[in-house]
Amino acid sequence: MNFGGSLNNSSGGGLGGATIVADIPFSNNMAAAGAMAQNIYNSPGLSLALQQPSIGNQGDGVRMGENFEASIGRRSREEEHESRSGSDNIDGVSGDDQDAANNRPRKKRYHRHTPQQIQELEALFKECPHPDEKQRLELSKRLCLETRQVKFWFQNRRTQMKTQLERHENSLLRQENDKLRAENMSIREAMRNPICTNCGGPAIIGDLSLEEQHLRIENARLKDELDRVCALASKFLGRPLSSLATSIASPLPNSNLELGVGSNGFGGLSTTLPLGPDFGGGVSNSLPVVPPNGVERSMFLELALAAMDELVKMAQTDEPLWIRSLEVGREILNHDEYSRMFTPCIGIKPAGFLTEASRQTGLVIINSLALVETLMDSNRWAEMFPCMIARTSTTDVISSGMGGTRNGAIQLMHAELQLLSPLVPVREVNFLRFCKQHAEGVWAVVDVSIDTLRETSGAPTTYVKCRRLPSGCVVQDMPNGYSKVTWVEHVEYDESQIHHLYRPLLSSGIGFGAQRWVAALQRQCECLAILMSSTVPTGDHTAITASGRRSMLKLAQRMTGNFCAGVCASTVHKWNKLNAGNVDEDVRVMTRKSVDNPGEPPGIVLSAATSVWLPVSPQRLFDFLRDERLRSEWDILSNGGPMQEIAHIAKGQDHGNCVSLLRSSAMNANQSSMLILQETCMDAGGSLVVYAPVDIPAMQVVMSGGDSAYVALLPSGFAIIPDGPGSPGPTTSNGNGDSHRVGGSLLTVAFQILVNSLPTAKLTVESVETVNNLISCTVQKIKAALQCES
């Protein structure tokens, strides 16, 4: 509909086409209605007639918007026009009058609502903004108005309220926008001139790359070492420090003066070695104090970058770096190619050390972010690999990462790595762990020993028996929550303290190799996935509640951890080794005192462990030892009675990965039944059978969801690993004269027994002989049952 003609035809005091205006609802076209109202109020013919009523009606308009005036403020002229459009009406005219209006100008009577009418309309509007036709008819009769006038008033009133609300919301949004703009400007200003809270100098912005951070740290390190060299020269030359520094810098402003006095092994990069404390005597007190570990931190960053580069290349490069060996069925590192591709980042291999290297790839049911968080947390890392890590801790954090993630995180760690045998010493390593995100869903975590840096920096060190070359894993996200993990293990170690039975296993990279890490990771992640599932696995006893399952698993975890600590003599417990003359050569006997430990009986604990080779496959040996029906064939303490499984909790798809509760029946009236908690697990790296007698009332509390920390137990059990190439297994030949070695198993047997309930008591020779006889008889019974006495 075109309003231009009706508005343009109104000249002088005329209001031609006014009947059309009365028929158009305000809400149908706000712009048109507003324009019409503006023209009506500016009309010369109405100016005098509206002067007096507009003053009186202005108060009515204020009452119409009294609910919103407090938050909106003084009403604008546009709001006054809207109020008038809601309160004022123009009487309609007939068709004859409209035709006559085209011939001559004619003034029309302008109708306004009375204050009483507006009050009634406002009262109903507060109760019902959308009255129906019946309510409008009743209201029009009561107020002496036409139904159409009531309808238009409510339409205009609703539009006015909506407009006021929108203006109020826009005002709030403008204020918020101004606030955000001011914050943004302040942040930008702070980013232009960042200040380091530690040194007071310019800060390193998080967006800078690690290489740029390294250059800044390296620059500060070189400045510090220039001061050290100047101080050393002033000491021996007898010249002041300031003049010496001037004589060094002034004559050769553009020369490439080398101040390096040695090499730290970083790819042949010539850097200055920090001076030890013996060179600091006689230096003036005016020298600036160098922050502790300042030089080391820059070297750590350089080492981390070099180690990460080496790890990624070793994980992604195949032949000729890695050669598939048909004899051993796995990849072997080509040391000649390795020497050609990489420069030793921690120096040359010490004399007498051997090298072991391995690589393994597998799918793990865990995403990359969760695995990275596990590896960067020392406690969670130890829980993920309980049979491989005896103890670990984070000694220092060089960088916590960038952008709230682990990308760029660098930390120093100490770990005790173990192979479950008394014939293999625990590997203690001090290393740097560096985490970096290479792409979306692709992460890498690298470890590298730092003992060489500590020797270089003059820090006190002990004899290193193991050096960890760049090792770690590259993790890539896969569909369905899985990750592809490529693990690389590269270690140099001293073989002199390793028993000859395990030397082939370690030199082949199987004992501490990548295959064992990946297999343990797969088994633990599968166990976590099953435990977090709401469905109970097939074979589990449904009578155990969810809280009871958690308590039993927690108790079994503590039992297995104590067993591993007793086998390897890690620093988790303070063990004292006994050198008794009546103990077999390959049996290690240790003792410790248990005091104020609610999870163990108080007194003197005796631990005995030994390892033997058996010409039996690991799978057969594992099935024999975990079967409760065959337990009487090797368990001397079971008195030959039958065993029955009364509880079973699965920890993997393999039936052998579980926690079970066994009950031994009494053979006669003099014997009492007892409960045995047992955990069994198996993967490609080996298997484990750990058990401990437990108190019946205590286990009833645990199975009902009670706290398992107060259940006292001392674990015993077996650790089984496949023997490596070169083990003392016999060889067999076929008809063609070809011979091959018979594969076997390396079995570790360990017992922990309470020999005296008084911690202050002295250990007797009879107790040591009893434990020695117990472990020897157990090994003989196993050999006899498996028919391998020879």
Beta strands, then each sheet from edge to edge (+ up, - down):
strand 1: 88-90
strand 2: 110-112
strand 3: 262-263
strand 4: 270-271
strand 5: 322-325
strand 6: 330-333
strand 7: 353-364
strand 8: 389-399
strand 9: 410-417
strand 10: 427-439
strand 11: 442-449
strand 12: 466-468
strand 13: 471-477
strand 14: 483-494
strand 15: 576-578
strand 16: 587-594
strand 17: 603-614
strand 18: 643-650
strand 19: 658-664
strand 20: 674-683
strand 21: 686-694
strand 22: 716-722
strand 23: 731-733
strand 24: 739-741
strand 25: 745-756
sheet 1: 1+ 2-
sheet 2: 3+ 4-
sheet 3: 5+ 6-
sheet 4: 7+ 14- 12+
sheet 5: 7+ 14- 13+ 11- 10+ 9- 8+
sheet 6: 15+ 16- 17+ 25- 22+ 21- 20+ 19- 18+
sheet 7: 23+ 24-
end
